[in-house]
Amino acid sequence: MAAIGLLNELEIVKEVDFGLYLDGGEQGEILLPKRYVPANCKVGDQIEVFIYLDSEDRLIATTETPLAMVGDFAMLKVVSTTPVGAFMEWGLQKDLLVPFREQQFPMEEGRNYLVFVYVDDETQRIVGSSKLDKFVDNLPVDYEAGEEVDLIIAGKTDLGYKAIIDNSHWGLIFKNEVFQPLKTGDRLKGYIKNVRPDEKIDLVLQKPGYEKIDSIAQGVLDKLKEAGNFMPVNDKTDPNEISKLFGISKKNFKKAIGSLYKQRLITIEDDGIKAV
């Protein structure tokens, strides 16, 4: 059966002047309008399409790929607001509706918001929601310290940055452990730092422990070579200056230059570090 809001491999069963009809199984035949039909398609071929409801609530297929599918979190832009809700641009001819009841705060035209895309049970329409708590932390926590995870930055708090872990759980990156610019909607790799007894999850963006020093040390060495093999920084340099230059904490900087020194890749001078 064809799944609404996802990519489907469907068979072409009929060709008409205005497009192709595809076998949607229990959903019946689904029209792929002519403007989306790839060249040299014929009855019997399999074709990958995205399925959604058109403006008259009929199933329709397209070979265009939206910016987000059902089950995805995505940063999308509001293109209009109406009495029924906000419409967001998501890469298809028909914009994505975020009903008023699904807006965490009233949405404004021209602004970007992080939303979750899902199929409304009553209408079968694909809609969005900025009430993210409804769709996060609904599964048991099963993470170990040091485990690599996929993150979506969901916003800034007094403590740091909230992030969605693997599309399923909330986590927090403390602000004193952030050494790079972050903004809502950013996607990046992170690591589990700690799972607390209350199942709240602390995150870091660099692999915990000494295993991370190799990559960090390489980054310091690369910066040093870019600067002409000498930089006026050492273990007495202000932490803010180190963060600005290398995007790491002073603690990790000291470990990195210690590792490079032991490998005889740098010398540590009174006024800075020098590549050998």
C-alpha atoms as one frame of an Amber mdcrd trajectory, in Angstrom:
protein
   0.000   0.000   0.000   1.278   3.461  -0.870   2.404   5.398   2.209   1.342
   9.040   2.460   4.162  11.461   3.130   6.976   9.113   2.114   8.785   7.964
  -1.021   7.187   4.914  -2.659   8.231   2.581  -5.494   5.008   2.178  -7.484
   4.178   0.472 -10.770   2.800   2.431 -13.721  -0.549   0.861 -14.648  -2.049
   3.352 -17.095  -0.976   6.224 -19.324  -3.370   9.108 -20.048  -3.065  12.507
 -21.713  -2.623  14.299 -18.390  -0.132  11.892 -16.785   0.294   8.387 -15.443
  -1.754   6.292 -13.043   0.231   4.304 -10.488  -0.744   1.218  -8.511  -1.299
   2.401  -4.936  -2.503  -0.984  -3.676  -5.353  -0.514  -1.215  -5.183   3.223
  -1.908  -6.293   2.596  -5.495  -4.769   4.218  -8.564  -2.809   7.403  -7.904
  -2.238  10.087 -10.523   1.244  11.307 -11.383   0.560  14.576 -13.269   2.218
  14.958 -16.659   4.574  17.741 -15.530   6.287  15.281 -13.165   6.550  12.322
 -15.567  10.193  11.426 -16.390  11.140  10.754 -19.999  10.760   7.251 -21.478
   8.417   5.888 -18.803   6.007   3.150 -19.848   3.301   0.930 -18.362   4.858
  -1.760 -16.175   7.823   0.348 -15.052   8.493   1.041 -11.379   8.884   4.679
 -10.436   9.826   6.401  -7.169   7.313   9.044  -6.108   6.248  11.052  -3.083
   2.558  10.719  -2.134   0.442  13.474  -0.585  -3.050  15.008  -0.793  -3.752
  17.764  -3.310  -5.846  20.883  -2.587  -9.012  18.811  -3.091  -7.814  16.087
  -0.687  -7.129  13.583  -3.458  -4.051  11.364  -3.389  -1.459  12.699  -5.810
   2.077  11.634  -6.721   5.123  13.708  -7.560   8.717  12.961  -8.511   9.777
  16.087  -6.616  11.300  15.478  -3.190  10.104  17.690  -0.310  12.478  19.288
   2.191  11.000  17.020   4.862   8.913  13.849   4.918   6.601  12.318   7.497
   8.590  11.567  10.634  11.186  14.279   9.984  12.104  17.395  11.939  12.925
  20.299   9.634  13.650  24.019   9.694  11.119  25.568   7.305  10.052  29.084
   6.343   6.522  30.459   6.772   5.316  31.860   3.433   1.828  32.905   4.558
  -0.517  32.961   7.537  -4.268  32.399   7.191  -7.288  31.851   9.461  -6.572
  28.079   9.415  -2.883  28.311  10.269   0.552  28.989   8.804   1.776  27.625
   5.480   5.439  26.678   5.152   7.579  26.247   2.068   8.747  22.633   1.859
   9.736  22.131  -1.766   6.381  21.091  -3.256   3.720  22.988  -5.191   1.394
  22.686  -2.196   2.771  24.313   0.986   2.834  22.522   4.351   0.110  23.578
   6.794   0.857  24.104  10.476  -2.596  24.455  12.107  -2.986  27.044  14.864
  -3.421  24.294  17.444  -0.004  22.903  16.473   1.902  26.190  16.871   3.956
  26.487  20.062   3.789  30.249  19.570   1.921  32.163  16.829   3.976  31.892
  13.652   4.960  34.928  11.606   5.334  35.184   7.845   8.949  35.209   6.666
  10.378  33.520   9.757  11.858  30.014  10.010  10.673  27.452  12.549  11.683
  23.935  13.508   8.686  21.649  12.964   7.825  17.955  13.010   6.039  16.569
   9.934   3.290  13.969  10.421  -0.022  12.706   9.016  -3.099  13.997  10.838
  -5.180  10.965  11.848  -8.539  12.663  11.183  -7.889  14.318   7.818  -5.018
  12.164   6.501  -3.347  15.421   5.491   0.368  15.950   5.958   0.822  18.741
   8.500   3.539  20.248  10.643   3.794  21.021  14.349   6.144  23.257  16.309
   4.960  21.636  19.572   7.990  19.359  19.500   7.559  17.899  22.998   4.660
  15.809  21.649   7.023  13.942  19.336  10.183  13.606  21.462  11.015  11.407
  24.484   8.288   8.882  23.682  10.706   5.908  23.655  12.803   4.318  26.433
  16.287   5.801  26.810  18.940   3.314  25.662  22.221   5.217  25.288  25.708
   4.726  26.689  28.291   7.371  27.524  30.521   8.072  24.543  27.987   6.858
  21.956  27.888   8.874  18.725  24.465  10.303  17.835  22.835  12.573  15.267
  21.684  15.929  16.642  19.329  18.702  15.574  19.757  21.943  17.507  16.278
  22.941  18.714  16.971  26.151  20.602  19.039  28.005  23.182  18.331  27.983
  26.930  19.943  29.586  29.986  21.990  26.388  30.453  23.034  25.848  26.856
  21.427  24.318  23.768  18.535  21.861  23.540  19.051  19.199  20.890  16.959
  16.388  19.442  18.899  13.123  19.549  18.353  10.650  16.683  14.886  12.158
  16.035  13.674  10.633  19.306  15.017  12.155  22.559  15.865  15.499  24.125
  19.401  16.271  25.175  21.305  19.297  26.465  24.695  20.705  25.460  25.941
  22.931  28.285  27.065  26.355  27.085  30.513  26.063  28.709  31.155  23.054
  26.450  30.205  24.744  23.167  33.155  26.031  21.151  31.497  26.701  17.800
  28.561  28.769  16.528  25.221  26.956  16.809  21.743  27.921  15.657  18.308
  26.328  15.654  17.982  23.765  12.873  21.699  22.898  12.688  22.369  19.183
  12.112  25.595  17.703  13.412  27.200  14.733  15.115  27.453  14.641  18.888
  28.188  12.266  21.739  26.381  11.091  24.838  28.202  12.526  27.835  25.910
  11.201  30.535  22.439   9.702  31.070  21.149  10.916  34.428  19.001   8.830
  36.823  15.927  10.816  35.673  16.832   9.797  32.059  17.768  13.336  31.063
  20.690  13.273  28.654  23.789  15.467  28.646  25.616  15.878  25.336  28.987
  17.022  24.046  30.093  17.808  20.494  33.545  16.251  20.855  34.152  12.609
  21.674  34.671  12.228  25.430  37.999  10.967  26.749  41.491  10.927  25.347
  40.420   9.328  22.039  39.361  12.766  20.802  42.790  14.322  21.235  44.159
  12.993  17.924  41.605  14.855  15.800  41.815  17.978  17.978  45.607  17.922
  17.872  45.497  17.644  14.087  43.228  20.693  13.993  45.693  22.682  16.125
  48.572  21.591  13.891  46.644  22.592  10.753  45.943  26.055  12.192  49.599
  26.388  13.177  50.775  25.599   9.640  48.221  28.000   8.148  49.694  30.719
  10.375  53.220  30.157   9.049  54.315  27.498  11.574  54.227  29.828  14.594
  51.425  31.135  16.799  51.833  33.289  19.931  49.722  30.987  22.120  50.594
  28.514  24.863  49.187  27.005  28.052  49.086  30.465  29.651  46.894  32.009
  26.928  43.405  33.207  27.916  40.743  30.468  27.396  38.546  32.839  25.364
  41.392  33.519  22.938  42.009  29.777  22.528  38.319  29.168  21.884  38.289
  31.971  19.303  41.391  30.667  17.491  40.794  26.909  17.604  37.146  26.360
  18.588  38.155  24.178  21.561  38.470  24.538  25.339  41.755  25.436  26.993
  41.808  21.991  28.624  41.663  20.271  25.232  44.193  22.749  23.802  46.702
  21.837  26.503  46.168  18.113  25.853  46.523  18.687  22.117  49.823  20.599
  22.305  51.097  18.059  24.828  50.319  15.267  22.353  51.957  17.167  19.479
  55.026  17.898  21.613  55.421  14.222  22.565  55.207  13.305  18.875  57.915
  15.937  18.193  55.641  17.779  15.798  55.893  21.083  17.668  58.099  22.876
  20.124  56.650  24.915  22.960  58.401  28.263  23.296  58.097  30.962  25.946
  56.133  33.124  23.531  54.130  30.507  21.649  54.143  27.194  19.786  56.150
  26.343  16.665  55.748  23.564  14.130  58.847  21.433  13.653
